[in-house]
Amino acid sequence: MGEDRRGLYSYDWLENLAGMEFHSADRIVPEWQTVQVGGIVRFAPRQDTMVVARVEPDHCLVWRLLNSSTHQPADATWAFVVRPIDATHTRLVQRFRFGIGPRFLGTVFYTALIEIPHFVMERKMLLGIRARAERAFARSAYGISRSAVR
């Protein structure tokens, strides 16, 4: 995911209103699946937004927010964890943690301006990831053509 890996699989038009240049891929692109610790994730052109902090293939991916001024890791992480349910089903769990102390006024603004829009975008992103993963699984497991599982 990221600006240079074809989006966040959310509402591209809404991301683009915020100055992003996302055009989400409609499928899983094999050459974009190699991710390494220390790799950069960009949410805007030429802007290092996050750094890959942890990667365990088929299990987890953790990003750490970069301070835009210092380019050093900040006290915020975004984790994606795949948990097996059974032999053919998994659950993708996503968690964003931000190390900010509770302050009433700050909490109100943070909730209204960040948390609510972030929830809407994350939900769409997770549904987008799910749709792409299910299409890829259907194609590989059942030999279904790409156009049949759009």
Protein Blocks (a to p, Z undefined) as FASTA:
>chain_A
ZZknopjhiafklmmmnopacdcdfbdcfklmpccehiacdfbehiafbdcfbdcehkbc
cdddddfklopacddddddddddfblmbccddddddddddddfklmmmmmmmmmmmmmmm
mmmmmmmmmmmmmmmmmmmmnopafklmZZ
